Amino acid sequence: MAQMPEIIVLRKVKETKTTLEYEEFKPKTNLDRIRTADIDRLISWFCRGRLCVTCPYNGIECGIRDWLQKECE
């Protein structure tokens, strides 16, 4: 069976009167979005919905801010 060719999407980066510059565009994954989020955005994601219903820190940002800033083990 023939393999499908890889599709590469290019995004225009810079344009002048004589040149065009492009770069390969790769859509962000959900993990990429999480990695680049600031702490307040992460807290709002964690504390939205069911997580806070069962969280012992309910109403205090779920204790998530402290946990996110804590040194990992």
C-alpha distances in whole Angstrom, upper triangle without the diagonal:
4,6,9,12,15,18,22,25,28,31,34,37,40,41,44,45,43,40,38,36,33,31,28,28,27,28,30,29,32,33,33,36,37,38,40,42,45,47,49,45,44,47,47,43,44,48,46,46,46,46,50,51,51,51,55,55,55,57,57,53,52,53,50,51,53,50,48,51,51,50,47,48
4,6,9,12,15,18,22,25,28,31,34,36,37,40,42,40,37,34,33,29,28,25,25,24,25,28,28,31,31,32,34,36,36,38,40,44,46,47,44,43,46,46,42,44,47,45,45,46,46,49,51,51,51,55,55,55,56,56,52,51,52,49,50,52,49,47,50,50,49,47,47
4,6,9,12,15,19,22,25,28,31,33,35,38,39,38,34,31,30,27,25,22,22,21,22,25,24,27,28,28,30,33,33,34,37,40,42,44,41,40,43,42,39,40,44,42,42,43,43,46,48,48,48,52,52,51,53,53,49,48,49,46,47,49,46,43,46,47,46,43,44
4,6,9,12,15,19,22,25,28,31,32,35,36,35,32,29,27,24,22,19,19,18,19,22,22,25,26,26,28,31,31,32,34,38,40,42,38,38,41,40,37,39,42,40,40,41,41,45,46,47,47,50,50,50,51,51,47,47,48,44,45,47,45,42,45,46,45,42,44
4,6,9,13,16,19,22,25,27,29,32,33,31,28,25,24,20,19,16,17,16,18,21,21,25,26,25,27,30,30,31,33,37,40,41,38,37,41,40,37,39,42,41,41,42,42,45,47,48,48,51,51,50,51,51,47,47,48,44,45,47,44,42,44,45,44,42,43
4,6,10,13,16,19,22,25,26,29,31,30,26,23,21,18,16,13,13,12,14,17,18,22,22,22,24,27,26,27,30,33,36,38,34,34,37,37,34,36,39,38,38,40,39,43,45,45,45,48,48,47,48,48,44,44,44,41,41,43,41,38,40,42,41,39,40
4,6,10,13,16,19,22,23,26,28,27,24,20,19,15,14,11,11,11,12,16,17,21,22,21,23,26,26,26,28,32,35,36,33,33,36,35,33,35,38,36,37,39,39,42,44,44,44,48,47,46,47,47,43,43,44,40,40,43,41,38,40,42,41,39,41
4,6,10,13,15,18,20,23,25,24,20,17,15,12,10,7,8,8,11,14,16,20,21,19,21,24,24,24,27,30,33,34,31,31,35,34,32,34,37,36,37,39,39,41,44,44,44,47,46,46,46,45,42,42,43,39,39,41,39,36,38,40,39,38,40
4,7,10,13,16,17,21,23,22,19,15,13,10,9,6,5,7,9,13,16,19,20,18,20,23,23,22,25,28,31,32,29,30,33,32,30,33,36,34,36,38,37,40,42,43,43,46,45,44,44,44,40,41,41,38,38,40,39,35,37,39,39,37,40
4,7,9,12,14,17,19,19,15,12,10,6,6,5,5,9,11,14,17,21,22,19,20,24,23,22,25,28,31,32,29,30,34,33,31,34,37,35,37,39,39,41,44,45,44,47,46,45,45,44,41,41,42,38,38,41,39,36,37,40,39,38,41
4,6,9,11,15,18,18,14,10,9,5,5,6,6,9,11,14,17,20,22,19,19,23,22,21,23,26,29,30,27,29,32,31,30,33,35,34,36,39,38,40,43,44,43,46,44,44,43,43,39,40,41,37,36,39,38,34,36,38,38,37,40
4,6,8,11,14,14,11,7,6,4,7,9,9,13,15,17,21,23,25,21,22,25,25,23,25,27,31,32,29,31,34,33,32,35,38,36,39,41,41,43,45,47,46,49,47,46,45,44,41,42,43,39,38,41,40,36,38,40,40,40,43
4,7,10,14,14,11,8,5,5,7,10,10,14,15,17,21,24,24,21,21,25,23,21,24,26,29,30,28,30,33,32,31,34,37,36,39,41,41,42,45,46,45,48,46,45,44,43,40,41,41,38,37,39,38,35,36,38,38,38,41
4,7,10,11,8,6,5,7,9,13,14,17,19,21,25,27,28,24,25,28,27,24,27,28,32,33,31,33,36,35,35,38,40,39,42,45,44,45,48,50,48,51,49,48,47,46,42,44,44,41,39,42,41,38,38,41,41,41,44
4,7,8,6,5,6,9,12,15,16,20,22,24,28,30,31,28,28,31,30,28,30,32,35,36,34,36,39,38,38,41,43,42,44,47,47,48,51,53,51,54,52,51,50,49,45,47,47,44,43,45,45,41,42,45,45,45,48
4,5,5,6,9,12,15,19,20,24,26,28,31,34,35,31,31,35,33,31,33,34,38,39,37,39,42,41,41,44,46,45,48,51,50,51,54,56,55,57,55,54,53,52,48,50,50,47,45,48,48,44,44,47,47,47,50
4,6,8,12,15,18,22,23,27,29,31,34,37,38,34,35,38,37,34,37,38,42,42,40,42,46,45,44,47,49,48,51,54,53,55,58,59,58,61,58,58,56,55,52,54,54,51,49,52,52,48,48,51,51,51,54
4,7,10,14,17,21,22,26,28,31,34,37,38,35,35,39,37,35,37,39,43,44,42,43,47,46,45,48,51,50,52,55,54,56,59,60,59,62,59,59,58,57,53,55,55,52,50,53,52,48,49,52,51,51,54
4,7,10,14,17,19,23,25,27,31,34,34,31,32,35,34,32,34,36,40,41,39,40,44,43,42,45,48,47,49,52,51,53,56,57,56,59,56,56,55,54,50,52,52,48,47,50,49,45,46,48,48,48,51
4,7,10,13,15,19,21,24,27,30,31,28,28,32,31,29,31,33,37,38,36,37,41,40,39,42,44,43,46,48,48,49,52,54,52,55,53,53,52,51,47,49,49,45,44,47,46,42,43,46,45,45,48
4,7,10,13,16,19,21,24,27,28,24,26,29,27,25,28,30,34,35,33,34,38,38,36,39,42,41,43,46,45,47,50,51,50,52,50,50,49,48,45,46,46,42,41,44,43,39,40,42,42,41,44
4,7,9,13,15,18,21,24,25,22,23,26,25,23,26,29,32,33,31,32,36,35,34,37,39,38,41,43,42,44,47,48,47,50,48,48,47,46,42,44,44,40,39,42,41,37,38,40,40,39,42
4,6,9,12,15,18,21,22,18,20,23,22,20,23,26,30,31,28,29,33,33,31,34,37,36,38,40,39,41,44,45,44,47,45,45,45,44,40,41,41,37,36,39,37,34,35,37,37,36,38
4,6,10,12,15,19,19,16,18,22,20,20,23,26,29,31,28,28,32,32,30,32,35,34,36,38,37,40,42,43,42,45,44,43,44,43,39,39,40,36,35,38,36,33,34,36,36,34,37
4,6,9,12,16,17,14,15,19,18,17,20,23,26,28,25,25,29,28,26,29,32,31,33,35,34,37,39,40,39,42,41,40,40,40,36,36,37,33,33,36,34,30,32,34,34,33,36
4,6,9,13,13,11,13,16,16,15,18,22,25,26,23,23,27,26,24,26,29,28,30,32,31,34,36,37,36,39,38,38,38,37,33,34,34,31,31,33,31,28,30,32,32,30,33
4,6,10,11,9,10,14,14,14,16,20,23,24,20,20,24,23,21,23,26,25,27,29,28,31,33,34,33,37,36,35,35,35,31,31,32,28,29,31,29,26,28,31,31,29,32
4,7,8,6,7,10,11,11,13,16,19,20,17,17,20,20,17,20,23,22,24,26,25,27,30,31,30,33,32,31,32,31,27,28,28,25,25,27,26,22,25,27,27,26,28
4,5,5,6,9,10,11,13,16,19,20,16,16,19,19,16,18,21,20,22,23,22,25,28,28,27,31,30,29,30,30,26,26,26,23,24,26,24,21,24,25,26,24,26
4,5,5,6,9,10,11,14,16,17,14,12,16,15,12,14,17,17,18,20,19,21,24,24,24,27,26,26,26,26,22,22,23,19,20,23,21,18,21,23,24,22,24
4,5,5,6,9,10,13,15,17,14,12,15,16,13,14,18,18,19,21,19,22,24,25,23,26,26,26,26,26,22,21,22,18,19,21,19,16,19,20,21,19,21
4,5,5,6,9,12,15,17,14,13,16,17,15,16,20,20,22,23,22,24,27,27,26,29,28,28,28,27,23,23,24,20,20,22,20,17,19,21,21,20,23
4,6,5,6,10,12,14,10,10,14,14,12,14,17,17,19,21,20,22,25,26,24,27,26,25,25,24,21,21,22,18,18,21,19,16,18,21,22,21,24
4,5,5,9,10,12,9,7,11,12,10,11,14,15,17,19,17,19,22,23,21,24,22,22,23,22,18,18,18,15,15,17,16,13,15,17,18,17,20
4,6,8,10,13,11,9,13,15,13,14,17,18,21,22,20,22,25,25,23,26,24,25,25,23,20,20,19,16,15,18,16,12,14,16,17,16,19
4,7,10,12,10,10,13,14,13,15,18,19,22,24,22,23,26,27,25,27,25,25,25,24,20,21,21,17,16,19,17,14,15,18,19,18,22
4,7,8,6,6,10,11,10,12,15,15,18,21,19,20,23,24,22,24,22,22,22,20,16,18,18,14,13,16,16,12,14,17,18,18,22
4,6,5,6,9,10,11,13,14,16,19,21,19,20,23,24,22,24,21,21,20,18,15,16,16,13,11,14,14,11,12,15,17,18,21
4,5,5,6,9,10,10,12,14,18,19,17,17,21,21,18,20,17,18,17,15,11,13,12,9,7,10,11,8,9,12,15,16,19
4,5,5,6,9,10,10,12,16,18,16,15,19,20,18,20,16,16,15,13,10,12,12,10,8,12,13,10,12,15,18,19,22
4,5,5,6,9,10,11,14,17,15,15,19,20,18,21,18,17,16,15,12,14,14,11,11,14,14,12,14,17,19,20,23
4,5,5,6,8,10,13,15,13,14,17,18,16,18,16,16,16,14,11,12,12,9,9,12,11,9,12,14,17,17,20
4,5,5,6,8,12,13,11,11,14,16,13,15,13,12,12,11,7,8,9,6,7,10,10,9,11,14,17,17,20
4,6,5,6,10,12,11,11,14,16,14,17,14,13,12,12,8,10,12,10,10,14,14,13,15,18,21,21,24
4,6,5,8,11,10,11,14,15,14,17,15,14,14,14,11,11,13,10,12,15,14,13,16,18,21,20,23
4,6,8,9,7,8,11,12,11,14,12,12,12,12,9,8,10,8,10,13,12,11,14,16,19,18,20
4,6,8,6,5,9,11,9,12,10,9,9,10,7,6,10,8,10,13,13,13,16,18,21,20,23
4,7,7,7,9,12,11,15,13,11,11,13,10,10,13,12,14,17,16,16,19,21,24,24,26
4,6,7,7,10,11,14,14,12,13,15,12,12,15,14,17,19,18,19,22,23,26,25,27
4,6,5,7,9,12,13,11,13,15,13,11,15,14,17,19,18,19,22,23,26,25,26
4,6,6,6,10,10,9,11,13,11,8,11,11,14,16,14,15,19,19,22,21,23
4,5,5,8,8,5,8,10,8,6,10,10,13,15,14,16,19,19,23,22,24
4,6,8,9,7,10,12,12,10,13,14,17,18,18,19,22,23,26,25,26
4,6,9,8,11,13,13,10,12,13,17,18,16,19,21,21,24,23,24
4,5,5,9,10,10,6,9,10,13,14,13,15,18,18,21,20,21
4,6,9,9,10,7,9,11,14,14,13,16,18,18,21,21,22
4,6,6,7,5,6,9,11,11,12,14,16,16,19,20,21
4,6,7,5,8,10,13,14,14,16,18,19,22,23,24
4,6,6,9,11,12,14,15,17,18,20,23,24,26
4,5,6,9,9,10,12,14,15,16,20,21,23
4,5,6,7,9,11,11,13,15,18,19,22
4,5,8,9,9,11,13,14,18,18,20
4,6,6,6,9,10,11,14,15,17
4,5,5,6,8,10,13,13,16
4,5,5,6,9,12,13,16
4,6,5,6,10,12,14
4,5,5,8,9,11
4,6,8,9,12
4,7,9,12
4,6,9
4,7
4
